Amino acid sequence: MITAKLIDNIWATRKSDLLSGFKFMLAEVIGGTEDGKRLVVVDIISAGIGDRVLVTTGSSARRMLEDDNLPVDAVVVGIIDDDCTAV
């Protein structure tokens, strides 16, 4: 899994019919060796611009969409809670 920040929406006027109904966003990786790298992600949990999120990639991403044949490589699977504190 990757931590990232959602920085913009991606609009596709033409795309594969297999991708109809999916919301695309531009994410920037936070931390690690790929810090700053940008990737297009499918948002299935209604996250928004500015949210820090957990992203899964590869075949795990396609499994989240329940179709291994979809041309998708990255999916938002969680929103990181900024207000979380240890007790």
PyMOL Python script that loads the backbone (N, CA, C, O; Angstrom):
from pymol import cmd

cmd.read_pdbstr("""\
ATOM      1  N   MET A   1       0.836  -1.177   0.000  1.00  0.00           N
ATOM      2  CA  MET A   1       0.000   0.000   0.000  1.00  0.00           C
ATOM      3  C   MET A   1       0.881   1.241   0.000  1.00  0.00           C
ATOM      4  O   MET A   1       2.029   1.222   0.445  1.00  0.00           O
ATOM      5  N   ILE A   2       0.303   2.313  -0.513  1.00  0.00           N
ATOM      6  CA  ILE A   2       1.000   3.589  -0.641  1.00  0.00           C
ATOM      7  C   ILE A   2       0.178   4.655   0.072  1.00  0.00           C
ATOM      8  O   ILE A   2      -1.052   4.621   0.030  1.00  0.00           O
ATOM      9  N   THR A   3       0.853   5.609   0.734  1.00  0.00           N
ATOM     10  CA  THR A   3       0.145   6.777   1.247  1.00  0.00           C
ATOM     11  C   THR A   3       0.307   7.894   0.233  1.00  0.00           C
ATOM     12  O   THR A   3       1.383   8.085  -0.334  1.00  0.00           O
ATOM     13  N   ALA A   4      -0.779   8.634   0.009  1.00  0.00           N
ATOM     14  CA  ALA A   4      -0.758   9.694  -0.991  1.00  0.00           C
ATOM     15  C   ALA A   4      -1.721  10.800  -0.595  1.00  0.00           C
ATOM     16  O   ALA A   4      -2.560  10.634   0.290  1.00  0.00           O
ATOM     17  N   LYS A   5      -1.580  11.932  -1.270  1.00  0.00           N
ATOM     18  CA  LYS A   5      -2.493  13.055  -1.083  1.00  0.00           C
ATOM     19  C   LYS A   5      -3.183  13.299  -2.415  1.00  0.00           C
ATOM     20  O   LYS A   5      -2.529  13.373  -3.456  1.00  0.00           O
ATOM     21  N   LEU A   6      -4.511  13.426  -2.383  1.00  0.00           N
ATOM     22  CA  LEU A   6      -5.264  13.688  -3.605  1.00  0.00           C
ATOM     23  C   LEU A   6      -5.134  15.164  -3.945  1.00  0.00           C
ATOM     24  O   LEU A   6      -5.429  16.028  -3.119  1.00  0.00           O
ATOM     25  N   ILE A   7      -4.687  15.451  -5.174  1.00  0.00           N
ATOM     26  CA  ILE A   7      -4.401  16.838  -5.524  1.00  0.00           C
ATOM     27  C   ILE A   7      -5.294  17.404  -6.624  1.00  0.00           C
ATOM     28  O   ILE A   7      -5.316  18.620  -6.819  1.00  0.00           O
ATOM     29  N   ASP A   8      -6.029  16.565  -7.347  1.00  0.00           N
ATOM     30  CA  ASP A   8      -6.893  17.094  -8.404  1.00  0.00           C
ATOM     31  C   ASP A   8      -7.796  15.992  -8.934  1.00  0.00           C
ATOM     32  O   ASP A   8      -7.560  14.806  -8.704  1.00  0.00           O
ATOM     33  N   ASN A   9      -8.832  16.409  -9.646  1.00  0.00           N
ATOM     34  CA  ASN A   9      -9.698  15.476 -10.366  1.00  0.00           C
ATOM     35  C   ASN A   9      -9.118  15.261 -11.758  1.00  0.00           C
ATOM     36  O   ASN A   9      -8.451  16.140 -12.303  1.00  0.00           O
ATOM     37  N   ILE A  10      -9.375  14.101 -12.324  1.00  0.00           N
ATOM     38  CA  ILE A  10      -8.992  13.793 -13.703  1.00  0.00           C
ATOM     39  C   ILE A  10     -10.284  13.585 -14.487  1.00  0.00           C
ATOM     40  O   ILE A  10     -11.126  12.767 -14.117  1.00  0.00           O
ATOM     41  N   TRP A  11     -10.426  14.334 -15.566  1.00  0.00           N
ATOM     42  CA  TRP A  11     -11.614  14.205 -16.418  1.00  0.00           C
ATOM     43  C   TRP A  11     -11.202  13.533 -17.718  1.00  0.00           C
ATOM     44  O   TRP A  11     -10.255  13.971 -18.372  1.00  0.00           O
ATOM     45  N   ALA A  12     -11.902  12.479 -18.094  1.00  0.00           N
ATOM     46  CA  ALA A  12     -11.616  11.781 -19.346  1.00  0.00           C
ATOM     47  C   ALA A  12     -12.860  11.886 -20.231  1.00  0.00           C
ATOM     48  O   ALA A  12     -13.894  11.286 -19.936  1.00  0.00           O
ATOM     49  N   THR A  13     -12.749  12.648 -21.307  1.00  0.00           N
ATOM     50  CA  THR A  13     -13.901  12.792 -22.188  1.00  0.00           C
ATOM     51  C   THR A  13     -14.133  11.533 -23.011  1.00  0.00           C
ATOM     52  O   THR A  13     -15.257  11.244 -23.421  1.00  0.00           O
ATOM     53  N   ARG A  14     -13.062  10.792 -23.248  1.00  0.00           N
ATOM     54  CA  ARG A  14     -13.188   9.503 -23.932  1.00  0.00           C
ATOM     55  C   ARG A  14     -12.375   8.484 -23.145  1.00  0.00           C
ATOM     56  O   ARG A  14     -11.230   8.736 -22.770  1.00  0.00           O
ATOM     57  N   LYS A  15     -12.984   7.335 -22.902  1.00  0.00           N
ATOM     58  CA  LYS A  15     -12.287   6.278 -22.181  1.00  0.00           C
ATOM     59  C   LYS A  15     -12.934   4.945 -22.506  1.00  0.00           C
ATOM     60  O   LYS A  15     -14.012   4.892 -23.099  1.00  0.00           O
ATOM     61  N   SER A  16     -12.277   3.884 -22.119  1.00  0.00           N
ATOM     62  CA  SER A  16     -12.800   2.538 -22.326  1.00  0.00           C
ATOM     63  C   SER A  16     -14.157   2.402 -21.651  1.00  0.00           C
ATOM     64  O   SER A  16     -14.364   2.921 -20.553  1.00  0.00           O
ATOM     65  N   ASP A  17     -15.066   1.715 -22.297  1.00  0.00           N
ATOM     66  CA  ASP A  17     -16.383   1.466 -21.706  1.00  0.00           C
ATOM     67  C   ASP A  17     -16.271   0.744 -20.362  1.00  0.00           C
ATOM     68  O   ASP A  17     -17.147   0.874 -19.508  1.00  0.00           O
ATOM     69  N   LEU A  18     -15.194  -0.015 -20.181  1.00  0.00           N
ATOM     70  CA  LEU A  18     -14.988  -0.732 -18.924  1.00  0.00           C
ATOM     71  C   LEU A  18     -14.790   0.218 -17.745  1.00  0.00           C
ATOM     72  O   LEU A  18     -14.967  -0.178 -16.593  1.00  0.00           O
ATOM     73  N   LEU A  19     -14.422   1.470 -18.027  1.00  0.00           N
ATOM     74  CA  LEU A  19     -14.130   2.438 -16.974  1.00  0.00           C
ATOM     75  C   LEU A  19     -15.289   3.390 -16.688  1.00  0.00           C
ATOM     76  O   LEU A  19     -15.153   4.301 -15.871  1.00  0.00           O
ATOM     77  N   SER A  20     -16.405   3.193 -17.341  1.00  0.00           N
ATOM     78  CA  SER A  20     -17.568   4.059 -17.117  1.00  0.00           C
ATOM     79  C   SER A  20     -18.028   3.986 -15.670  1.00  0.00           C
ATOM     80  O   SER A  20     -18.114   2.907 -15.084  1.00  0.00           O
ATOM     81  N   GLY A  21     -18.323   5.148 -15.106  1.00  0.00           N
ATOM     82  CA  GLY A  21     -18.815   5.208 -13.738  1.00  0.00           C
ATOM     83  C   GLY A  21     -17.751   5.368 -12.673  1.00  0.00           C
ATOM     84  O   GLY A  21     -18.077   5.582 -11.506  1.00  0.00           O
ATOM     85  N   PHE A  22     -16.477   5.268 -13.053  1.00  0.00           N
ATOM     86  CA  PHE A  22     -15.407   5.412 -12.078  1.00  0.00           C
ATOM     87  C   PHE A  22     -14.952   6.864 -11.983  1.00  0.00           C
ATOM     88  O   PHE A  22     -14.906   7.572 -12.990  1.00  0.00           O
ATOM     89  N   LYS A  23     -14.613   7.310 -10.762  1.00  0.00           N
ATOM     90  CA  LYS A  23     -14.093   8.652 -10.516  1.00  0.00           C
ATOM     91  C   LYS A  23     -12.568   8.575 -10.477  1.00  0.00           C
ATOM     92  O   LYS A  23     -11.996   7.828  -9.683  1.00  0.00           O
ATOM     93  N   PHE A  24     -11.915   9.356 -11.345  1.00  0.00           N
ATOM     94  CA  PHE A  24     -10.458   9.377 -11.415  1.00  0.00           C
ATOM     95  C   PHE A  24      -9.915  10.609 -10.716  1.00  0.00           C
ATOM     96  O   PHE A  24     -10.488  11.694 -10.816  1.00  0.00           O
ATOM     97  N   MET A  25      -8.803  10.435 -10.004  1.00  0.00           N
ATOM     98  CA  MET A  25      -8.159  11.553  -9.320  1.00  0.00           C
ATOM     99  C   MET A  25      -6.650  11.462  -9.495  1.00  0.00           C
ATOM    100  O   MET A  25      -6.101  10.387  -9.737  1.00  0.00           O
ATOM    101  N   LEU A  26      -5.990  12.614  -9.367  1.00  0.00           N
ATOM    102  CA  LEU A  26      -4.538  12.664  -9.408  1.00  0.00           C
ATOM    103  C   LEU A  26      -4.039  12.646  -7.964  1.00  0.00           C
ATOM    104  O   LEU A  26      -4.470  13.450  -7.138  1.00  0.00           O
ATOM    105  N   ALA A  27      -3.131  11.723  -7.673  1.00  0.00           N
ATOM    106  CA  ALA A  27      -2.595  11.569  -6.318  1.00  0.00           C
ATOM    107  C   ALA A  27      -1.087  11.758  -6.345  1.00  0.00           C
ATOM    108  O   ALA A  27      -0.423  11.418  -7.324  1.00  0.00           O
ATOM    109  N   GLU A  28      -0.553  12.307  -5.253  1.00  0.00           N
ATOM    110  CA  GLU A  28       0.897  12.469  -5.101  1.00  0.00           C
ATOM    111  C   GLU A  28       1.352  11.643  -3.910  1.00  0.00           C
ATOM    112  O   GLU A  28       0.841  11.799  -2.801  1.00  0.00           O
ATOM    113  N   VAL A  29       2.317  10.763  -4.147  1.00  0.00           N
ATOM    114  CA  VAL A  29       2.822   9.862  -3.112  1.00  0.00           C
ATOM    115  C   VAL A  29       3.464  10.670  -1.991  1.00  0.00           C
ATOM    116  O   VAL A  29       4.190  11.633  -2.235  1.00  0.00           O
ATOM    117  N   ILE A  30       3.182  10.256  -0.751  1.00  0.00           N
ATOM    118  CA  ILE A  30       3.741  10.892   0.442  1.00  0.00           C
ATOM    119  C   ILE A  30       4.711   9.908   1.089  1.00  0.00           C
ATOM    120  O   ILE A  30       4.317   8.800   1.454  1.00  0.00           O
ATOM    121  N   GLY A  31       5.972  10.302   1.233  1.00  0.00           N
ATOM    122  CA  GLY A  31       6.959   9.479   1.923  1.00  0.00           C
ATOM    123  C   GLY A  31       7.504   8.336   1.091  1.00  0.00           C
ATOM    124  O   GLY A  31       7.036   8.067  -0.015  1.00  0.00           O
ATOM    125  N   GLY A  32       8.485   7.681   1.637  1.00  0.00           N
ATOM    126  CA  GLY A  32       9.103   6.543   0.978  1.00  0.00           C
ATOM    127  C   GLY A  32      10.005   6.950  -0.173  1.00  0.00           C
ATOM    128  O   GLY A  32      10.274   8.134  -0.376  1.00  0.00           O
ATOM    129  N   THR A  33      10.468   5.966  -0.920  1.00  0.00           N
ATOM    130  CA  THR A  33      11.405   6.221  -2.017  1.00  0.00           C
ATOM    131  C   THR A  33      10.731   6.872  -3.218  1.00  0.00           C
ATOM    132  O   THR A  33      11.415   7.438  -4.071  1.00  0.00           O
ATOM    133  N   GLU A  34       9.420   6.804  -3.301  1.00  0.00           N
ATOM    134  CA  GLU A  34       8.701   7.395  -4.438  1.00  0.00           C
ATOM    135  C   GLU A  34       7.994   8.692  -4.051  1.00  0.00           C
ATOM    136  O   GLU A  34       7.047   9.104  -4.721  1.00  0.00           O
ATOM    137  N   ASP A  35       8.448   9.339  -2.971  1.00  0.00           N
ATOM    138  CA  ASP A  35       7.852  10.587  -2.503  1.00  0.00           C
ATOM    139  C   ASP A  35       7.765  11.601  -3.646  1.00  0.00           C
ATOM    140  O   ASP A  35       8.752  11.850  -4.339  1.00  0.00           O
ATOM    141  N   GLY A  36       6.582  12.181  -3.837  1.00  0.00           N
ATOM    142  CA  GLY A  36       6.392  13.181  -4.879  1.00  0.00           C
ATOM    143  C   GLY A  36       5.918  12.624  -6.209  1.00  0.00           C
ATOM    144  O   GLY A  36       5.456  13.379  -7.064  1.00  0.00           O
ATOM    145  N   LYS A  37       6.025  11.323  -6.395  1.00  0.00           N
ATOM    146  CA  LYS A  37       5.561  10.705  -7.641  1.00  0.00           C
ATOM    147  C   LYS A  37       4.048  10.884  -7.749  1.00  0.00           C
ATOM    148  O   LYS A  37       3.335  10.767  -6.752  1.00  0.00           O
ATOM    149  N   ARG A  38       3.564  11.164  -8.938  1.00  0.00           N
ATOM    150  CA  ARG A  38       2.121  11.336  -9.154  1.00  0.00           C
ATOM    151  C   ARG A  38       1.565  10.153  -9.914  1.00  0.00           C
ATOM    152  O   ARG A  38       2.230   9.585 -10.780  1.00  0.00           O
ATOM    153  N   LEU A  39       0.331   9.786  -9.579  1.00  0.00           N
ATOM    154  CA  LEU A  39      -0.335   8.696 -10.273  1.00  0.00           C
ATOM    155  C   LEU A  39      -1.832   8.958 -10.342  1.00  0.00           C
ATOM    156  O   LEU A  39      -2.401   9.666  -9.512  1.00  0.00           O
ATOM    157  N   VAL A  40      -2.445   8.371 -11.349  1.00  0.00           N
ATOM    158  CA  VAL A  40      -3.895   8.451 -11.496  1.00  0.00           C
ATOM    159  C   VAL A  40      -4.491   7.281 -10.725  1.00  0.00           C
ATOM    160  O   VAL A  40      -4.069   6.136 -10.884  1.00  0.00           O
ATOM    161  N   VAL A  41      -5.482   7.589  -9.885  1.00  0.00           N
ATOM    162  CA  VAL A  41      -6.123   6.557  -9.065  1.00  0.00           C
ATOM    163  C   VAL A  41      -7.624   6.568  -9.304  1.00  0.00           C
ATOM    164  O   VAL A  41      -8.200   7.589  -9.682  1.00  0.00           O
ATOM    165  N   VAL A  42      -8.247   5.424  -9.080  1.00  0.00           N
ATOM    166  CA  VAL A  42      -9.704   5.330  -9.085  1.00  0.00           C
ATOM    167  C   VAL A  42     -10.153   5.500  -7.640  1.00  0.00           C
ATOM    168  O   VAL A  42      -9.665   4.809  -6.746  1.00  0.00           O
ATOM    169  N   ASP A  43     -11.084   6.422  -7.417  1.00  0.00           N
ATOM    170  CA  ASP A  43     -11.599   6.687  -6.065  1.00  0.00           C
ATOM    171  C   ASP A  43     -12.939   5.984  -5.899  1.00  0.00           C
ATOM    172  O   ASP A  43     -13.935   6.379  -6.505  1.00  0.00           O
ATOM    173  N   ILE A  44     -12.959   4.937  -5.073  1.00  0.00           N
ATOM    174  CA  ILE A  44     -14.205   4.185  -4.852  1.00  0.00           C
ATOM    175  C   ILE A  44     -14.846   4.506  -3.503  1.00  0.00           C
ATOM    176  O   ILE A  44     -15.885   3.944  -3.156  1.00  0.00           O
ATOM    177  N   ILE A  45     -14.216   5.422  -2.737  1.00  0.00           N
ATOM    178  CA  ILE A  45     -14.741   5.703  -1.397  1.00  0.00           C
ATOM    179  C   ILE A  45     -15.138   7.165  -1.201  1.00  0.00           C
ATOM    180  O   ILE A  45     -15.358   7.607  -0.073  1.00  0.00           O
ATOM    181  N   SER A  46     -15.229   7.910  -2.299  1.00  0.00           N
ATOM    182  CA  SER A  46     -15.654   9.321  -2.264  1.00  0.00           C
ATOM    183  C   SER A  46     -14.727  10.210  -1.440  1.00  0.00           C
ATOM    184  O   SER A  46     -15.187  11.051  -0.667  1.00  0.00           O
ATOM    185  N   ALA A  47     -13.428  10.019  -1.611  1.00  0.00           N
ATOM    186  CA  ALA A  47     -12.451  10.919  -0.990  1.00  0.00           C
ATOM    187  C   ALA A  47     -12.455  12.229  -1.777  1.00  0.00           C
ATOM    188  O   ALA A  47     -13.036  12.311  -2.859  1.00  0.00           O
ATOM    189  N   GLY A  48     -11.809  13.240  -1.229  1.00  0.00           N
ATOM    190  CA  GLY A  48     -11.803  14.532  -1.905  1.00  0.00           C
ATOM    191  C   GLY A  48     -10.415  15.114  -2.027  1.00  0.00           C
ATOM    192  O   GLY A  48      -9.467  14.625  -1.413  1.00  0.00           O
ATOM    193  N   ILE A  49     -10.302  16.165  -2.825  1.00  0.00           N
ATOM    194  CA  ILE A  49      -9.029  16.851  -3.004  1.00  0.00           C
ATOM    195  C   ILE A  49      -8.528  17.323  -1.641  1.00  0.00           C
ATOM    196  O   ILE A  49      -9.280  17.898  -0.854  1.00  0.00           O
ATOM    197  N   GLY A  50      -7.258  17.073  -1.380  1.00  0.00           N
ATOM    198  CA  GLY A  50      -6.647  17.440  -0.105  1.00  0.00           C
ATOM    199  C   GLY A  50      -6.609  16.303   0.901  1.00  0.00           C
ATOM    200  O   GLY A  50      -5.848  16.364   1.866  1.00  0.00           O
ATOM    201  N   ASP A  51      -7.415  15.262   0.696  1.00  0.00           N
ATOM    202  CA  ASP A  51      -7.403  14.112   1.611  1.00  0.00           C
ATOM    203  C   ASP A  51      -6.119  13.325   1.459  1.00  0.00           C
ATOM    204  O   ASP A  51      -5.614  13.135   0.352  1.00  0.00           O
ATOM    205  N   ARG A  52      -5.589  12.863   2.605  1.00  0.00           N
ATOM    206  CA  ARG A  52      -4.499  11.892   2.592  1.00  0.00           C
ATOM    207  C   ARG A  52      -5.158  10.525   2.559  1.00  0.00           C
ATOM    208  O   ARG A  52      -6.090  10.266   3.320  1.00  0.00           O
ATOM    209  N   VAL A  53      -4.679   9.645   1.678  1.00  0.00           N
ATOM    210  CA  VAL A  53      -5.356   8.380   1.444  1.00  0.00           C
ATOM    211  C   VAL A  53      -4.385   7.205   1.393  1.00  0.00           C
ATOM    212  O   VAL A  53      -3.173   7.373   1.252  1.00  0.00           O
ATOM    213  N   LEU A  54      -4.960   6.013   1.512  1.00  0.00           N
ATOM    214  CA  LEU A  54      -4.238   4.763   1.287  1.00  0.00           C
ATOM    215  C   LEU A  54      -4.598   4.292  -0.111  1.00  0.00           C
ATOM    216  O   LEU A  54      -5.771   4.266  -0.485  1.00  0.00           O
ATOM    217  N   VAL A  55      -3.580   3.918  -0.882  1.00  0.00           N
ATOM    218  CA  VAL A  55      -3.780   3.476  -2.262  1.00  0.00           C
ATOM    219  C   VAL A  55      -3.202   2.080  -2.403  1.00  0.00           C
ATOM    220  O   VAL A  55      -2.097   1.807  -1.934  1.00  0.00           O
ATOM    221  N   THR A  56      -3.943   1.207  -3.045  1.00  0.00           N
ATOM    222  CA  THR A  56      -3.430  -0.118  -3.372  1.00  0.00           C
ATOM    223  C   THR A  56      -3.227  -0.170  -4.877  1.00  0.00           C
ATOM    224  O   THR A  56      -3.957   0.475  -5.630  1.00  0.00           O
ATOM    225  N   THR A  57      -2.235  -0.938  -5.316  1.00  0.00           N
ATOM    226  CA  THR A  57      -1.893  -0.973  -6.736  1.00  0.00           C
ATOM    227  C   THR A  57      -1.870  -2.392  -7.285  1.00  0.00           C
ATOM    228  O   THR A  57      -1.929  -3.368  -6.538  1.00  0.00           O
ATOM    229  N   GLY A  58      -1.785  -2.482  -8.598  1.00  0.00           N
ATOM    230  CA  GLY A  58      -1.655  -3.773  -9.271  1.00  0.00           C
ATOM    231  C   GLY A  58      -2.898  -4.628  -9.172  1.00  0.00           C
ATOM    232  O   GLY A  58      -4.020  -4.122  -9.186  1.00  0.00           O
ATOM    233  N   SER A  59      -2.686  -5.930  -9.071  1.00  0.00           N
ATOM    234  CA  SER A  59      -3.816  -6.859  -9.053  1.00  0.00           C
ATOM    235  C   SER A  59      -4.702  -6.645  -7.824  1.00  0.00           C
ATOM    236  O   SER A  59      -5.901  -6.920  -7.879  1.00  0.00           O
ATOM    237  N   SER A  60      -4.137  -6.164  -6.725  1.00  0.00           N
ATOM    238  CA  SER A  60      -4.952  -5.874  -5.535  1.00  0.00           C
ATOM    239  C   SER A  60      -5.942  -4.758  -5.823  1.00  0.00           C
ATOM    240  O   SER A  60      -7.063  -4.775  -5.314  1.00  0.00           O
ATOM    241  N   ALA A  61      -5.541  -3.791  -6.629  1.00  0.00           N
ATOM    242  CA  ALA A  61      -6.444  -2.698  -7.006  1.00  0.00           C
ATOM    243  C   ALA A  61      -7.610  -3.239  -7.825  1.00  0.00           C
ATOM    244  O   ALA A  61      -8.762  -2.876  -7.586  1.00  0.00           O
ATOM    245  N   ARG A  62      -7.317  -4.096  -8.780  1.00  0.00           N
ATOM    246  CA  ARG A  62      -8.393  -4.673  -9.609  1.00  0.00           C
ATOM    247  C   ARG A  62      -9.328  -5.542  -8.768  1.00  0.00           C
ATOM    248  O   ARG A  62     -10.529  -5.588  -9.037  1.00  0.00           O
ATOM    249  N   ARG A  63      -8.806  -6.219  -7.773  1.00  0.00           N
ATOM    250  CA  ARG A  63      -9.663  -7.033  -6.902  1.00  0.00           C
ATOM    251  C   ARG A  63     -10.624  -6.163  -6.106  1.00  0.00           C
ATOM    252  O   ARG A  63     -11.750  -6.575  -5.827  1.00  0.00           O
ATOM    253  N   MET A  64     -10.182  -4.949  -5.734  1.00  0.00           N
ATOM    254  CA  MET A  64     -11.075  -4.024  -5.028  1.00  0.00           C
ATOM    255  C   MET A  64     -12.257  -3.638  -5.910  1.00  0.00           C
ATOM    256  O   MET A  64     -13.338  -3.334  -5.404  1.00  0.00           O
ATOM    257  N   LEU A  65     -12.057  -3.648  -7.222  1.00  0.00           N
ATOM    258  CA  LEU A  65     -13.125  -3.327  -8.167  1.00  0.00           C
ATOM    259  C   LEU A  65     -13.877  -4.578  -8.608  1.00  0.00           C
ATOM    260  O   LEU A  65     -14.809  -4.504  -9.409  1.00  0.00           O
ATOM    261  N   GLU A  66     -13.464  -5.721  -8.080  1.00  0.00           N
ATOM    262  CA  GLU A  66     -14.098  -7.018  -8.322  1.00  0.00           C
ATOM    263  C   GLU A  66     -14.089  -7.433  -9.787  1.00  0.00           C
ATOM    264  O   GLU A  66     -15.007  -8.113 -10.246  1.00  0.00           O
ATOM    265  N   ASP A  67     -13.040  -7.021 -10.535  1.00  0.00           N
ATOM    266  CA  ASP A  67     -12.914  -7.416 -11.930  1.00  0.00           C
ATOM    267  C   ASP A  67     -11.449  -7.351 -12.333  1.00  0.00           C
ATOM    268  O   ASP A  67     -10.915  -6.266 -12.562  1.00  0.00           O
ATOM    269  N   ASP A  68     -10.797  -8.501 -12.420  1.00  0.00           N
ATOM    270  CA  ASP A  68      -9.378  -8.556 -12.763  1.00  0.00           C
ATOM    271  C   ASP A  68      -9.096  -8.125 -14.192  1.00  0.00           C
ATOM    272  O   ASP A  68      -7.935  -7.950 -14.560  1.00  0.00           O
ATOM    273  N   ASN A  69     -10.134  -7.950 -15.011  1.00  0.00           N
ATOM    274  CA  ASN A  69      -9.942  -7.569 -16.409  1.00  0.00           C
ATOM    275  C   ASN A  69      -9.976  -6.058 -16.644  1.00  0.00           C
ATOM    276  O   ASN A  69      -9.749  -5.612 -17.768  1.00  0.00           O
ATOM    277  N   LEU A  70     -10.254  -5.269 -15.616  1.00  0.00           N
ATOM    278  CA  LEU A  70     -10.301  -3.818 -15.770  1.00  0.00           C
ATOM    279  C   LEU A  70      -8.899  -3.241 -15.950  1.00  0.00           C
ATOM    280  O   LEU A  70      -7.959  -3.694 -15.298  1.00  0.00           O
ATOM    281  N   PRO A  71      -8.746  -2.243 -16.831  1.00  0.00           N
ATOM    282  CA  PRO A  71      -7.429  -1.621 -17.036  1.00  0.00           C
ATOM    283  C   PRO A  71      -7.140  -0.560 -15.976  1.00  0.00           C
ATOM    284  O   PRO A  71      -7.020   0.625 -16.288  1.00  0.00           O
ATOM    285  N   VAL A  72      -7.030  -0.996 -14.724  1.00  0.00           N
ATOM    286  CA  VAL A  72      -6.810  -0.098 -13.583  1.00  0.00           C
ATOM    287  C   VAL A  72      -5.597  -0.587 -12.813  1.00  0.00           C
ATOM    288  O   VAL A  72      -5.412  -1.789 -12.625  1.00  0.00           O
ATOM    289  N   ASP A  73      -4.763   0.360 -12.365  1.00  0.00           N
ATOM    290  CA  ASP A  73      -3.560  -0.025 -11.630  1.00  0.00           C
ATOM    291  C   ASP A  73      -3.486   0.552 -10.227  1.00  0.00           C
ATOM    292  O   ASP A  73      -2.630   0.134  -9.447  1.00  0.00           O
ATOM    293  N   ALA A  74      -4.371   1.519  -9.869  1.00  0.00           N
ATOM    294  CA  ALA A  74      -4.304   2.115  -8.535  1.00  0.00           C
ATOM    295  C   ALA A  74      -5.709   2.513  -8.073  1.00  0.00           C
ATOM    296  O   ALA A  74      -6.469   3.125  -8.824  1.00  0.00           O
ATOM    297  N   VAL A  75      -6.044   2.157  -6.822  1.00  0.00           N
ATOM    298  CA  VAL A  75      -7.365   2.428  -6.265  1.00  0.00           C
ATOM    299  C   VAL A  75      -7.226   2.976  -4.847  1.00  0.00           C
ATOM    300  O   VAL A  75      -6.444   2.462  -4.047  1.00  0.00           O
ATOM    301  N   VAL A  76      -7.999   4.033  -4.540  1.00  0.00           N
ATOM    302  CA  VAL A  76      -8.060   4.574  -3.183  1.00  0.00           C
ATOM    303  C   VAL A  76      -8.907   3.623  -2.340  1.00  0.00           C
ATOM    304  O   VAL A  76     -10.055   3.337  -2.683  1.00  0.00           O
ATOM    305  N   VAL A  77      -8.333   3.132  -1.226  1.00  0.00           N
ATOM    306  CA  VAL A  77      -9.049   2.181  -0.387  1.00  0.00           C
ATOM    307  C   VAL A  77      -9.286   2.677   1.034  1.00  0.00           C
ATOM    308  O   VAL A  77      -9.968   2.013   1.814  1.00  0.00           O
ATOM    309  N   GLY A  78      -8.724   3.851   1.385  1.00  0.00           N
ATOM    310  CA  GLY A  78      -8.929   4.378   2.723  1.00  0.00           C
ATOM    311  C   GLY A  78      -8.546   5.834   2.806  1.00  0.00           C
ATOM    312  O   GLY A  78      -7.692   6.305   2.055  1.00  0.00           O
ATOM    313  N   ILE A  79      -9.184   6.555   3.726  1.00  0.00           N
ATOM    314  CA  ILE A  79      -8.848   7.944   4.008  1.00  0.00           C
ATOM    315  C   ILE A  79      -8.123   7.978   5.342  1.00  0.00           C
ATOM    316  O   ILE A  79      -8.608   7.414   6.323  1.00  0.00           O
ATOM    317  N   ILE A  80      -6.967   8.631   5.394  1.00  0.00           N
ATOM    318  CA  ILE A  80      -6.183   8.722   6.615  1.00  0.00           C
ATOM    319  C   ILE A  80      -6.779   9.830   7.474  1.00  0.00           C
ATOM    320  O   ILE A  80      -6.928  10.962   7.013  1.00  0.00           O
ATOM    321  N   ASP A  81      -7.115   9.513   8.706  1.00  0.00           N
ATOM    322  CA  ASP A  81      -7.737  10.466   9.623  1.00  0.00           C
ATOM    323  C   ASP A  81      -6.665  11.334  10.267  1.00  0.00           C
ATOM    324  O   ASP A  81      -5.838  10.839  11.032  1.00  0.00           O
ATOM    325  N   ASP A  82      -6.678  12.631   9.957  1.00  0.00           N
ATOM    326  CA  ASP A  82      -5.709  13.579  10.513  1.00  0.00           C
ATOM    327  C   ASP A  82      -5.874  13.782  12.012  1.00  0.00           C
ATOM    328  O   ASP A  82      -4.918  14.135  12.702  1.00  0.00           O
ATOM    329  N   ASP A  83      -7.083  13.560  12.518  1.00  0.00           N
ATOM    330  CA  ASP A  83      -7.376  13.848  13.918  1.00  0.00           C
ATOM    331  C   ASP A  83      -7.163  12.653  14.841  1.00  0.00           C
ATOM    332  O   ASP A  83      -7.514  12.714  16.019  1.00  0.00           O
ATOM    333  N   CYS A  84      -6.603  11.586  14.330  1.00  0.00           N
ATOM    334  CA  CYS A  84      -6.413  10.376  15.109  1.00  0.00           C
ATOM    335  C   CYS A  84      -5.233  10.555  16.077  1.00  0.00           C
ATOM    336  O   CYS A  84      -4.132  10.915  15.660  1.00  0.00           O
ATOM    337  N   THR A  85      -5.470  10.306  17.352  1.00  0.00           N
ATOM    338  CA  THR A  85      -4.396  10.404  18.352  1.00  0.00           C
ATOM    339  C   THR A  85      -4.392   9.130  19.184  1.00  0.00           C
ATOM    340  O   THR A  85      -5.438   8.540  19.455  1.00  0.00           O
ATOM    341  N   ALA A  86      -3.202   8.722  19.580  1.00  0.00           N
ATOM    342  CA  ALA A  86      -3.075   7.525  20.422  1.00  0.00           C
ATOM    343  C   ALA A  86      -3.453   7.879  21.866  1.00  0.00           C
ATOM    344  O   ALA A  86      -3.152   8.968  22.355  1.00  0.00           O
ATOM    345  N   VAL A  87      -4.109   6.946  22.520  1.00  0.00           N
ATOM    346  CA  VAL A  87      -4.521   7.156  23.922  1.00  0.00           C
ATOM    347  C   VAL A  87      -3.644   6.319  24.816  1.00  0.00           C
ATOM    348  O   VAL A  87      -3.810   6.338  26.036  1.00  0.00           O
TER     349      VAL A  87
END
""", "prot")
cmd.dss("prot")
cmd.show_as("cartoon", "prot")
cmd.util.cbc("prot")
cmd.orient("prot")
